[in-house]
Amino acid sequence: MMNDKSSKPVAVVTGANRGLGLETARQLAKRDIRVIVTSRNPSKGEAALEKLLAEELDVVFHVLDVASESSVAELGAFIHSRCGRVDILVNNAGVFLDGHGAEDTGGASVLTASLETLTTTLKTNLYGPLLLAQELVPLMKQQHYGRIVNVSSGMGQLSEMEGKSPAYRISKTALNALTRILAAETQGYNILVNSVCPGWVRTDMGGSNAERTVEQGVSVIVWAATLPDDGPTGGFFRDGQPIPW
């Protein structure tokens, strides 16, 4: 458990109670990184924490609602007081409210999409990563080191944009824009900011028919989270290779 400040690298993984987030936390912790596992649901977060602690990994849990400014501020205060540093931010938490199964409600078409669905999606998928960057980038700047990984999707690529699921698509396109803006504004601080697409992964969100395992999806997240100082910034990657915006 994390009891005091030290020179050990610290990572924050959002939405880490299951799927990609949980496996990302596991893989980073196995690299001798202290991982702050976050989840909006306290009981689910604690359950994930117990799994990781059982593997003797250096992890701690903190409740986090990425769409809440006060919740993000509370996480920031915790990091300042308990860690004194943050090296890695993985913005994994996300919602897919107008997914492929939403045709029944009419929510999957842009012509019938509700602003409520769009707003709720943007709060989590875009505003959350923005709030966390505003809270944690100053710490990264102080230590002249940081890695920010925005977990995006090929569904947000303008070059391959199609119909349906407009809220999710728009949110991921906007997240990619945020990646570019953050990368530009952190130049010279050894802070590398990238978007990654884990592919279609067998998670609760991706479904059982997805083509990739969680481990395969996580590989690009861990790669971007542990880039060397001369690594890329402001890019969009799948399997460690750049893909079009």
C-alpha positions in Angstrom: 0.0 0.0 0.0 1.0 3.6 -0.6 1.8 5.2 2.8 4.1 8.1 2.0 5.8 10.2 -0.6 8.7 8.7 -2.5 10.6 8.8 -5.7 8.6 5.9 -7.1 6.6 6.8 -10.3 2.9 7.3 -9.8 0.2 6.6 -12.3 -3.5 7.4 -12.2 -5.9 5.2 -14.2 -9.5 6.2 -14.5 -12.3 3.7 -14.8 -10.0 1.1 -13.5 -12.5 -1.2 -11.8 -12.9 -3.5 -14.8 -11.9 -4.2 -18.4 -9.1 -2.1 -20.0 -8.7 0.1 -16.9 -8.2 -2.8 -14.5 -5.7 -4.5 -16.8 -3.9 -1.2 -17.4 -3.5 -0.7 -13.7 -2.2 -4.3 -13.4 0.4 -4.0 -16.1 1.7 -0.6 -14.9 2.0 -1.9 -11.4 4.0 -4.8 -12.6 6.5 -2.3 -14.0 7.2 -1.1 -10.5 4.9 1.9 -10.7 2.5 3.0 -7.9 -1.0 3.0 -9.4 -3.9 5.0 -8.1 -6.9 2.9 -9.2 -10.0 5.1 -9.6 -13.7 4.3 -10.1 -16.9 6.2 -9.8 -18.4 3.3 -7.9 -16.7 2.8 -4.5 -17.7 -0.9 -4.0 -16.5 -1.9 -7.5 -13.3 0.1 -7.1 -12.6 -1.6 -3.8 -13.2 -5.0 -5.3 -10.8 -4.2 -8.1 -8.2 -3.0 -5.5 -8.5 -6.3 -3.6 -7.8 -8.3 -6.8 -4.6 -6.3 -7.4 -3.5 -6.4 -3.8 -3.8 -10.1 -3.9 -1.2 -10.1 -6.6 1.1 -8.1 -4.3 1.0 -5.0 -6.5 1.6 -1.5 -5.2 -1.9 0.0 -5.7 -4.3 2.3 -3.9 -7.9 3.1 -4.6 -9.5 6.6 -4.7 -13.1 7.2 -5.8 -13.4 9.5 -8.8 -16.2 10.8 -10.9 -14.4 12.3 -13.8 -17.4 14.4 -14.7 -17.4 16.1 -11.3 -15.1 19.1 -10.8 -15.1 18.6 -7.0 -14.3 14.9 -7.3 -11.3 15.6 -9.6 -10.1 18.3 -7.1 -10.4 15.8 -4.3 -8.2 13.4 -6.2 -5.7 16.2 -6.8 -5.5 17.0 -3.1 -5.0 13.3 -2.3 -2.1 13.1 -4.8 -0.5 16.2 -3.5 -0.7 15.0 0.2 0.0 11.3 -0.3 2.3 11.2 -3.3 3.7 14.6 -4.1 4.0 13.6 -7.7 2.1 12.1 -10.7 4.0 10.7 -13.7 1.3 9.0 -15.7 -2.4 9.8 -16.4 -4.5 7.3 -18.3 -7.8 8.7 -19.3 -9.6 5.4 -19.7 -13.0 6.1 -18.2 -15.7 6.4 -20.8 -19.3 5.8 -21.7 -20.9 4.5 -24.9 -24.6 5.4 -24.4 -25.6 5.4 -28.1 -23.9 2.2 -29.1 -24.9 -0.4 -31.6 -27.7 -1.7 -29.4 -29.3 1.7 -29.2 -31.4 1.5 -32.4 -34.4 0.5 -30.4 -34.5 3.9 -28.7 -33.6 5.8 -31.8 -30.4 7.0 -30.0 -28.0 5.6 -32.5 -28.9 8.0 -35.4 -27.7 11.6 -35.5 -31.1 12.6 -36.7 -32.8 11.4 -33.5 -30.0 11.8 -31.0 -30.9 13.5 -27.8 -28.8 16.4 -26.5 -29.0 14.7 -23.0 -27.2 11.7 -24.4 -24.6 13.9 -26.1 -24.1 16.0 -23.0 -23.7 13.1 -20.7 -21.3 11.4 -23.1 -19.2 14.6 -23.4 -19.0 15.1 -19.7 -17.3 11.7 -19.2 -15.4 11.2 -22.4 -14.1 14.8 -23.0 -14.7 17.0 -20.0 -13.3 14.4 -17.6 -9.9 14.2 -19.3 -9.8 18.0 -19.6 -10.5 18.4 -15.9 -7.9 15.8 -14.9 -5.3 17.5 -17.2 -6.0 20.9 -15.6 -5.6 19.3 -12.2 -2.5 17.2 -12.8 -0.4 18.8 -15.6 0.9 21.5 -13.2 2.5 18.7 -11.1 3.9 17.1 -14.2 5.4 20.4 -15.2 7.0 20.9 -11.8 8.9 17.6 -12.1 9.5 18.0 -15.9 8.0 14.7 -16.7 4.6 13.3 -17.6 2.8 10.9 -19.8 -0.9 11.4 -20.7 -2.8 8.6 -22.5 -6.2 9.4 -23.9 -8.0 6.2 -24.7 -9.8 7.1 -27.9 -11.4 5.0 -30.6 -11.3 4.5 -34.4 -14.9 5.6 -34.3 -13.6 9.1 -33.6 -11.4 9.2 -36.8 -12.6 11.9 -39.2 -10.8 10.0 -42.0 -13.1 7.0 -41.5 -16.2 8.7 -40.0 -19.5 6.9 -40.6 -23.0 7.2 -39.3 -24.6 6.0 -36.1 -23.5 6.5 -32.5 -23.0 10.2 -32.9 -22.5 11.0 -29.2 -19.7 8.5 -28.8 -18.1 9.4 -32.2 -18.2 13.2 -31.5 -16.8 12.7 -28.0 -13.8 10.7 -29.2 -13.1 13.1 -32.1 -13.1 15.9 -29.5 -10.9 13.9 -27.2 -8.4 13.6 -30.1 -8.5 17.4 -30.5 -7.8 17.8 -26.8 -4.8 15.5 -27.2 -3.4 17.8 -29.9 -4.0 20.9 -27.8 -2.4 19.5 -24.7 0.6 18.2 -26.6 1.2 21.7 -28.0 0.8 23.4 -24.7 3.2 21.0 -22.8 6.0 21.3 -25.3 9.3 21.7 -23.5 8.2 20.0 -20.3 9.0 16.4 -21.2 5.2 15.7 -21.1 4.1 13.4 -23.9 0.4 13.4 -24.7 -1.1 10.8 -27.1 -4.4 9.3 -28.1 -4.6 5.5 -28.5 -7.1 3.1 -30.0 -7.1 -0.2 -28.3 -9.2 -1.8 -31.0 -12.5 -3.7 -30.6 -11.9 -5.4 -27.3 -13.8 -8.1 -25.4 -15.0 -5.9 -22.5 -18.4 -5.0 -21.0 -18.4 -2.1 -23.5 -17.0 -4.0 -26.5 -19.1 -7.2 -26.0 -18.2 -10.9 -26.2 -18.0 -10.9 -30.0 -15.1 -8.4 -30.1 -11.9 -9.6 -31.9 -9.3 -8.6 -29.3 -8.5 -9.7 -25.8 -8.2 -7.2 -23.0 -4.4 -7.8 -22.9 -4.1 -7.0 -26.6 -6.0 -3.8 -26.2 -4.0 -2.7 -23.1 -0.7 -3.1 -24.8 -0.9 0.2 -26.7 -2.0 2.0 -23.5 0.9 0.8 -21.6 3.2 1.5 -24.5 2.1 5.2 -24.6 2.2 5.5 -20.8 5.8 4.4 -20.6 7.3 6.2 -23.6 11.0 7.3 -23.4 11.8 11.0 -23.3 12.3 11.0 -27.1 8.9 9.4 -27.8 6.1 10.9 -29.8 3.6 13.4 -28.6 0.4 14.7 -30.1 -0.2 11.5 -32.1 -2.9 8.8 -32.5 -1.8 5.2 -32.3 -3.0 1.6 -32.5 -0.6 -1.2 -31.7 2.2 1.4 -31.3 1.8 2.5 -34.9 0.4 5.9 -36.0 -3.1 6.0 -37.5 -4.9 8.8 -39.4 -7.0 11.4 -37.4 
